[in-house]
Amino acid sequence: MDWLDAGCTGVCHIAPFSRSGLRQLRQARTVECNDITVALEAWDFGFGGDERKLSRFEIDDFPSSIRGYFEAEVYWRMAVRAATPEVYQ
């Protein structure tokens, strides 16, 4: 719906069960996404997590969603570290 609201400019990719199209994002100058989780997954899968390419992404998500994403990431890392302390010694 956001793509329609934007006047159908650019490209709209809908593939809920496939990541194959994410590699095609490498050809885009700007990647607009309104979901932090989807945007970072697209960046990781499409660009191999290359931090220099993250600047191509314009993420227009709610601040509470962005904060929630990073809070969940912190809790996940804390849980992994607590479950495997021998790895972090």
C-alpha positions, 0 to 999 in steps of 0.5 A: 500500500505504501508503494501505491501511496507513493505514486507507484514510483520505483519498484515494489517487491513482494515475495513472502516466501523467497529471498531471491529478489533481495539480491536485485536490490544491489542495483537500486540507488535507494531502498525505502522500507517501512519495517526495520526488521524487513529492511535489515534482513534485506540489507543483510541478505542482499548486501551481505551485511556490508555496512557501507551499503546500509546508507542506501536504506531509508527506513521509515518505521515507528520509533517504538518499532525501531527501539523494540527491534534493538531491545530484542537484539540486546536481550537475544545476545544476553541470552546467548552469552548467558547460555554459553559463557565458556565462549565469552571467557 
